Amino acid sequence: MSETSTYTPPKVWTWEQPNGGEFASINRPVSGSTHEKDLPVGEHPLQLYSLATPNGVKVTIMLEELLALGHESAEYNAWLIRINEGDQFSSGFVGANPNSKIPALVDHSTTPPTRVFESGSILLYLAEKFGAFLPKDPAARTETLNWLFWQMGSAPYLGGGFGHFYKYAPEKFEYPIDRFTMETKRQLDVLEKALADQPYVAGEEYTIADMAIFPWYGALVLGRLYDAAEFLAVDDYKNVKAWAEKIDNRPAVVRGRKVNKAWGEEHEQVHERHSADDLEPKPAVESAAE
């Protein structure tokens, strides 16, 4: 298809495989499992099934922040779900999340166990369960939830829109890239203005709103998402960048970003996390003396 060709939609759309793009193998127009496989269950009440994409990182940051506050019952097992290999279509994962998207959490401290899916829902569930990172004052709580839901509604334009057409689509076309670039920059400007006179997105407190927004927009302005920092001129968003750098330096965030990561520098990868020891730096292996 050329840049100038016009696509005429058929009367009835049908699925043709493959449809191109880096994630084509996991995209399909039907839901449900493709194979039988139970999810593993570790020793802790909280069982997380995830991958260190932005949506997955939200939850591991939250869990590490809860542990840093001293909430011992926030200990968790984090199991790696390799989405490129279709782990999210196992019968066990579909039982935890019928939408087959990471992350999924199962809380075994309840009877029966409680499944929680959608990253924003998991953040809210954990905040309410542990009474942390969600203000009790009604106005401040509402403002935090405003921004949490802003992220859930806005990030698909950044990820599935801008990220897909700019980074992953098999062909590059001007219209979708321009359309979603414009929207991404508008969203960054929304955050830039919100952070002009307050330290965190929802106000004076660090909340689940920051944990939701940072893995997407923080990663973007820090140059970790879609190789698009120069293209988007992220240095123009000085307030967003300062906020992102501040959060990025939090020890719990440093730890949370490593969990369920299976790419990049080896020292940043922790495929599975079953105890705090899994996040401790590994000693360097000395080479044998000649």
C-alpha positions in Angstrom: 0.0 0.0 0.0 1.4 3.4 -0.9 1.2 6.5 1.2 -1.4 8.0 -1.1 -3.6 4.9 -1.7 -7.0 5.0 -0.1 -8.4 2.1 1.8 -12.0 1.2 1.2 -13.4 -0.8 4.1 -15.1 -4.0 3.0 -18.8 -4.5 3.8 -17.9 -7.1 6.4 -14.4 -7.1 7.9 -12.6 -10.5 8.2 -9.4 -11.3 10.0 -6.5 -12.0 7.7 -3.3 -13.4 9.3 -0.7 -12.1 9.7 -1.6 -8.4 9.8 1.9 -7.1 10.3 3.7 -5.3 13.1 5.9 -6.5 16.0 2.9 -7.7 18.1 0.9 -9.2 15.2 1.2 -12.7 16.6 -0.7 -11.9 19.8 -3.5 -9.8 18.2 -6.7 -11.6 17.4 -10.4 -10.6 17.2 -11.6 -13.2 19.7 -11.1 -13.7 23.5 -10.6 -16.8 25.6 -7.9 -19.3 26.2 -5.8 -21.1 23.5 -4.3 -23.7 25.8 -4.7 -25.4 29.2 -2.2 -24.3 31.8 -2.7 -23.4 35.4 -1.0 -20.4 36.9 1.7 -21.0 39.5 1.0 -20.0 43.1 3.8 -19.0 45.5 4.0 -18.7 49.2 2.7 -15.1 49.6 -1.0 -14.0 49.6 -0.5 -11.7 46.7 0.3 -13.4 43.3 1.1 -11.1 40.4 1.2 -12.3 36.8 2.9 -9.7 34.7 5.6 -8.3 32.5 7.6 -5.1 32.9 5.7 -3.1 30.3 4.4 0.3 31.6 1.2 -1.2 32.8 3.0 -4.0 34.6 5.5 -1.6 36.2 2.7 0.4 37.8 1.8 -2.5 40.0 5.3 -3.6 41.0 6.2 0.0 41.9 3.1 0.1 44.1 3.9 -3.2 45.8 7.5 -2.2 46.4 6.4 1.2 47.8 4.0 -0.6 50.2 6.8 -2.9 51.4 9.0 0.2 51.9 6.3 1.6 54.2 6.5 -1.5 56.3 3.4 -3.3 55.1 4.7 -6.9 55.5 1.5 -8.4 54.1 2.2 -6.7 50.8 4.9 -9.4 50.1 4.2 -10.9 46.8 5.3 -13.5 44.2 5.7 -12.0 40.7 5.5 -14.5 37.8 6.7 -13.6 34.4 4.1 -13.6 31.6 5.8 -13.6 28.2 3.1 -12.0 26.0 5.0 -12.6 22.8 4.8 -16.3 23.6 1.1 -16.2 24.3 1.3 -16.9 28.1 -1.7 -14.5 28.6 -3.9 -16.9 26.6 -3.5 -19.8 29.0 -6.6 -21.1 30.8 -5.2 -20.0 34.1 -4.4 -16.5 33.0 -7.8 -16.1 31.4 -9.3 -17.2 34.6 -7.5 -14.3 36.4 -8.1 -11.8 33.6 -10.7 -12.6 30.9 -9.3 -9.7 28.9 -5.9 -11.5 28.5 -3.8 -8.5 29.3 -1.1 -8.0 31.9 -1.0 -7.4 34.8 -3.3 -9.7 36.7 -3.3 -10.0 40.5 -4.8 -12.7 42.7 -5.2 -12.0 46.4 -5.2 -15.3 48.3 -5.7 -13.6 51.7 -9.5 -13.6 50.9 -11.8 -16.6 50.7 -12.3 -17.3 47.9 -9.3 -15.6 46.4 -10.0 -12.2 44.8 -8.9 -11.7 41.2 -8.1 -8.1 40.2 -7.4 -7.1 36.6 -6.7 -3.8 34.8 -3.7 -2.0 36.2 -5.7 1.0 37.5 -8.1 -1.3 39.3 -5.1 -3.1 40.9 -3.6 0.1 42.2 -6.9 1.2 43.7 -7.5 -2.2 45.2 -4.1 -2.2 46.9 -4.4 1.4 48.0 -7.7 0.6 49.7 -6.5 -2.7 51.1 -3.5 -1.2 52.8 -4.7 2.4 53.4 -1.8 3.9 51.5 -1.1 6.3 48.6 -4.7 7.4 48.4 -5.7 10.4 50.4 -8.5 10.0 52.9 -9.7 13.6 52.5 -12.6 13.4 50.0 -11.4 16.3 47.8 -7.8 15.0 47.6 -9.0 11.4 47.1 -11.2 12.5 44.2 -8.4 14.5 42.6 -6.2 11.4 42.8 -8.8 9.3 41.2 -9.3 12.0 38.5 -5.7 11.5 37.5 -5.7 7.8 37.8 -8.7 7.6 35.4 -7.1 10.2 33.2 -4.1 7.9 32.7 -6.3 4.9 32.0 -8.2 6.8 29.3 -5.2 8.7 27.9 -2.4 6.2 27.7 -4.0 4.1 24.9 -3.5 7.1 22.6 0.2 7.1 23.6 0.7 3.3 23.4 -1.7 1.8 20.9 -1.8 5.1 18.9 1.5 6.9 18.9 3.7 4.0 19.9 2.2 1.6 17.4 2.3 3.8 14.4 5.6 5.5 15.2 7.6 2.5 16.4 6.0 -0.8 15.7 3.8 -0.5 12.6 5.2 -2.4 9.6 4.7 0.7 7.4 5.0 4.4 8.4 2.2 6.7 7.3 2.1 10.4 7.9 -1.6 10.7 9.0 -1.7 8.4 12.0 1.8 9.4 13.2 0.8 13.1 13.0 -2.6 12.5 14.6 -1.2 10.6 17.6 1.9 12.7 17.9 -0.4 15.7 18.3 -2.4 14.0 21.0 0.7 12.7 22.8 2.1 16.3 23.0 -1.3 17.6 24.1 -1.3 15.1 27.0 2.3 16.0 27.9 1.2 19.7 28.0 -1.7 18.7 30.3 0.8 17.2 32.7 3.2 20.1 32.3 0.5 22.6 33.4 -0.6 20.3 36.3 2.9 20.1 37.6 3.7 23.8 37.3 2.9 24.6 41.0 2.7 21.3 42.8 5.2 18.5 43.3 3.0 15.6 42.3 0.3 15.1 39.8 -2.6 15.2 42.2 -1.2 17.7 44.6 1.2 17.7 47.5 1.2 13.9 48.1 2.8 11.1 46.1 -0.1 8.8 45.2 -1.3 6.0 43.0 -1.9 8.7 40.3 1.9 9.2 40.1 2.5 5.5 40.0 0.1 5.1 37.2 1.3 8.0 35.1 5.1 7.6 35.6 5.7 4.3 33.8 4.1 5.8 30.6 4.8 9.6 30.6 7.8 9.5 32.9 9.4 6.8 30.8 8.6 8.9 27.7 10.3 12.1 28.8 13.3 10.1 30.3 13.9 8.6 26.8 12.9 5.0 27.6 9.8 4.7 25.4 9.6 4.3 21.7 13.0 6.0 21.0 10.9 9.1 20.6 12.4 11.6 23.0 14.0 13.8 20.3 11.0 13.5 17.9 8.7 14.7 20.7 11.0 17.4 22.0 10.5 16.1 25.5 13.0 18.6 27.0 10.3 21.2 26.4 8.3 19.7 29.2 10.5 20.8 32.1 8.0 20.2 34.9 7.2 16.7 33.7 10.8 15.8 33.3 11.7 17.1 36.8 8.8 15.2 38.3 9.8 12.0 36.4 13.4 12.3 37.6 12.3 12.7 41.2 10.1 9.6 41.0 12.7 7.6 39.1 15.1 8.1 42.0 12.8 6.6 44.6 14.4 3.2 45.8 11.0 1.4 45.5 10.6 2.6 41.9 14.1 1.4 41.1 13.2 -2.0 42.4 9.8 -2.1 40.9 11.1 -1.3 37.4 13.2 -4.5 37.5 10.5 -7.0 38.4 9.3 -9.2 35.5 11.7 -7.5 33.1 13.2 -9.9 30.5 15.1 -7.5 28.2 17.8 -4.9 28.4 20.8 -4.9 30.7 21.2 -8.1 32.6 21.6 -6.4 35.9 18.2 -4.7 35.4 16.3 -8.0 34.8 14.5 -9.8 37.5 12.3 -12.3 35.6 10.5 -13.5 38.7 10.3 -12.0 42.2 9.6 -14.2 45.2 11.4 -12.3 48.0 13.2 -9.1 48.6 16.5 -11.0 48.1 15.6 -11.4 44.4 16.1 -7.7 43.9 19.5 -7.5 45.7 22.4 -6.7 43.3 24.1 -9.9 42.2 27.8 -10.1 43.1 30.1 -9.8 40.1 31.6 -13.0 38.8 35.4 -12.8 38.9 37.2 -14.3 35.9 39.5 -17.2 36.6 43.2 -16.3 37.1 45.3 -17.1 34.1 
